[in-house]
C-alpha cells in the first residue's frame, strides 16, 4: 500500500442498452464498504473516480469483485492514473478543439496490444472518420455519430485479445478534471 491518490475506473459495458444494470448509488455504497474512499460516479455508464492507496490492478480486481458480489455481474474494469490523461491528450493525433467532443472516442485497453496481433490485424478502415493507436489507447473520430460508426471495442477485444472500454472525449475530460483536481 502506498500513498493515497485519485484514480479513474471505467467499467466495461454497464447500463448500456438496458443490460448489465448497476445502480451507481448502490455501487458507491458497496465500494465504500469494500474500503474505498471519496468515490464519485459520472453518468450511469460506469465511470468512477476513487481515492485509494492500492495499485491500479488491485483496484480493477476490487471493483470487478464488488460488482460480481453485489450485482451478480462479470464486468471488467480498467483503471486510469492521473498522468495517463496527459498521455491521452499527447498521443491523440486526430482530435482538435473545434471537433464535437461527443463524437471523439477514446478506447482504453487494459494493456498495450501485442505488436504481432496488431501487425496481423491492423485497425480497420472506418470508412468515414479516422482511427489511430497510441500505446494502450485507440482513438476514433465518428463525424456521423458513434452509433453510425464501426463498433471498434468488440473488434479490438476479439482480434487483439485485449480488454477494452470506450468513452467519448467529453467524458474523458470530465474524469481528467476530477482525477487531477482541475476545475
C-alpha positions, 0 to 999 in steps of 0.5 A: 500500500502506498500513498493515497491518490485519485484514480479513474475506473471505467467499467466495461459495458454497464447500463448500456442498452438496458443490460448489465444494470448497476445502480451507481448509488448502490455501487458507491455504497458497496465500494465504500464498504469494500474500503474505498474512499471519496468515490464519485460516479459520472453518468450511469455508464460506469465511470468512477473516480476513487481515492485509494492507496492500492495499485491500479490492478488491485483496484480493477480486481476490487471493483470487478469483485464488488460488482460480481458480489453485489450485482451478480455481474462479470464486468471488467474494469480498467483503471486510469492514473492521473498522468495517463490523461496527459498521455491521452491528450499527447498521443491523440493525433486526430482530435482538435478543439473545434471537433464535437467532443461527443463524437471523439472516442477514446478506447482504453485497453487494459494493456498495450496490444501485442505488436504481432496481433496488431501487425496481423490485424491492423485497425480497420478502415472506418470508412468515414472518420479516422482511427489511430493507436497510441500505446494502450489507447485507440482513438476514433473520430465518428463525424456521423455519430458513434452509433453510425460508426464501426463498433471498434471495442468488440473488434479490438477485444476479439482480434487483439485479445485485449480488454477494452472500454470506450468513452467519448472525449467529453467524458474523458475530460470530465474524469481528467478534471476530477482525477487531477483536481482541475476545475 
